[in-house]
Amino acid sequence: MYYPQSQSPAIGHKLQNPHDQSPWTRSHPVLGPPGQQNVGPPPASPGYAIYTNGSMQQHPHAHHPHALSGHHPPMQHHQHQNSLSHYPSPPNGHLHSQHVGQGSPGSTTSQIITLHWQQQLLKCEMTRSSRSPHHRARASAMASRTVTRSAIPITNPNSKPATDMNGTRDDEGAPLDTSPSSQSATSANHPSSTVAPIMEAPRPTAIRPPQNTWSSLDMGGVNIKNLPPTSGLFSFTFLINLYLNHNALAAIPAEICKLRHLELLDLSGNNLTSVPPELGMLTQLKELYLFDNHIVTLPPELGSLHQLQTLGVEGNPLDASLKTIVQKEGTTALVSYLRDSCPVPAPAPERLWKNLISQAERDAMAADPNVEIFSVLCYNILCEKYATERLYGYTPSWALSWDYRKELILTEVMNYDADFLCLQEVDIAQYEDYFIKHLKGQDYEGVYWPKSRYKTMAEADRRQVDGCATFYKASKYQLVEKQLIEFSAVAMQRQDFKKTDDMFNRVLGKDHIAVICLMENKETGTRFIIANAHIHWDPAYRDVKLVQTALLIDEIEKIAHNFAKYPPPPPPKFSEDTSPTSPPPRSPPHYTDGTKIPLIVCGDFNSVPASGVYEFLSNGSVPHNHADFMSHMYGKYTSEGLRHKLGLKSAYAGTDDLPLTNYTPSFQGAIDYIWYSAANIGVNAVLGGVDKGYLEKVVGFPNAHFPSDHVCIISEFRVKPPKDITRPPPVFPSSNVAH
């Protein structure tokens, strides 16, 4: 039986006896230490009523038969010092005496019951009272019948709809929640990524279930004995609440992990001796009820349930050490214990290179000394300051520590041995004390700038500010010039931006940057422009993302134009010992304009392929009224639109499958890119994504094998010599003229 989402009770209602079909509640004894009647309320949860001083208050997310009628049956106060294990056993009759004996720390009158355990017992008793068939669905149906509906809805004509400024959607195409709770949650997010924090409130970055008219399914108390892996139940991926309580299930199949949007799962009153480790994949769970089963231990994979508020274990012969944690410290402590004690799973298979040219072409390039090949790595490494347990509660604490992660990061980038490394979220301390020191031994030199806020901070805090770091092979390339682009400062300098309120209110408060390196190949004289950028993260500010990207491209065009005016290095000379049969050295090119210089633009753009940022970079233009401007005003950008002539293309655009570059429970997608000027650069190969089979078994990154919530991307390029580039003739020494 199912019921609409708007009528889902998500609450256990009390019956006067185990077989009473009425959904109305009965009186509840008040739990507490000996001689004390009143207890504090349990925390907000979508699955139970709140009891305060003997009276009941309905949780705002729950639906109760009396919640809207204004009528509450009288409640009686009871002095009850022990557990509620004297209540009748469930109809399946398997709640034996050993459950009662272990069921509560209050079985001895001298023992004090903690608040954590009081809350556990309250929820346990509410679950036991809902063992009649489809109890919650019937309660919801009765609640909906008692609501008096107005024939004419009354609305506030001055209220604004909870949408974004241009109508309806966030970055991922879902309706944007701009409620106060959502905004407060959003403000606490990772300050430079799409990863969402561990909070109850909905947020724009959270995964949304598929649209459906109902989201709760009550299959409780109907004597289900078997749930096959092929059950159609596991196709209901839109479910938020699922009740399988008080049946005769002996096992739960691993396929339950497909229901990724579940927030409440009730498996109480069955014959379970264990639960599948795959339950740990249900990271949206807030309530998991396992009351009154035969469970002795819990799989450590449940430690990834970082949003879990209640893990119901009362009525099980649970291992004493696990039960003690719940009794004394609560569910959160048990989840943390399971998370940190979970064995390290098998690592992912090695990522494979995807060749975009044939082997014959590659062999021909290897034999041609004039072909110039280089590689670029792009990686947001997740700086130490942002890697907190509050944001990454699914990651073991030891795997989240910087001492562990920094070694994995360094090993990874050194193993790939790319010519250019473009790293984001590198803080000042780690750049100076760790990366530059270790990478110097592998022939790298670096260019680094932190975000603008470091200028106004004390020295101790300043060293924790993150920024963009670009490393290059010093034996092969020389740095001609380096430039910093501070998007807020550039915006201030634009005359068409000065009179727009949106620029002051939305753009200037963001201190994101880009680092531009003008490079030259020491042997060939070929020039390169390497741009390393970090764009704002918040989906609610996708107009700012588009503006920052437009400012970046505008500045790159100016820099490239000036770089083309630099005189070329002197032509190479024949050495005295050069063999007459050796090919003459290549003369350095002379660039007629900035578009002829090979260009790489890479970084964390925090934008999906369906975004305006991606459209602008790949197509070269977006209209002035593009949806991502969200009806805000940004001078010529929103009066004339955006255009550029750099001819950029994503390095992964030629592959069949764009790899995931950000993988967390609340977001999985591509937001990091390597763009190249297609007129003078070609792609030889790209590093493939993480094995899909591995991703299906992990909750998110970082973890034991991947040290950041982002995944690095790497491309191998070849330089295409444009036809209109001139090369001065080489200088021949006088001794070699006769040859």
Secondary structure, DSSP 8 states (H G I E B T S, - for coil): -EEEGGG---S----SSTT----------EE-STT----------TTS-EEETTEEE--TT---TTTTTS--------EE-S-STTS---TT----HHHHHHS-GGGSTTS---HHHHHHHHHHHHHHTT-STTHHHHHHHHHHHT----SS----TT---SS-TTSSB-TTSSB---SHHHHHHHHTS-TTSS---S-SS--TTS------SEEEEE-TTS------TT-GGGG-TT-SEEE--SS--S---GGGGG-TT-SEEE--SS--S---GGGGG-TT-SEEE--SS------GGGGG-TT--EEE-TTS---HHHHHHHHHH-HHHHHHHHHHHS----------EEESS-HHHHHHHHH-TT--EEEEEEEE---GGG--TTT-TTS-HHHHSHHHHHHHHHHHHHHHT-SEEEEEEEEHHHIIIIIHHHHHTTTEEEEEEE-GGGGGS-HHHHTT-EEEEEEEETTTEEEEEEEEEEHHHHHHH-GGGTT-HHIIIIITT---EEEEEEEEETTT--EEEEEEEE----GGGHHHHHHHHHHHHHHHHHHHHHHHTS------B--TT--TTS-------B-SSGGGS-EEEEEE----TTSHHHHHHHHSEE-TT-GGGTT---THHHHH-EE--S-EEETTTTSSS---SEEETTEEE--EEEEEETTTEEEEEEE----HHHHTT---SSSSS--SSB--EEEEEEE---TT-B----B--GGGTT-
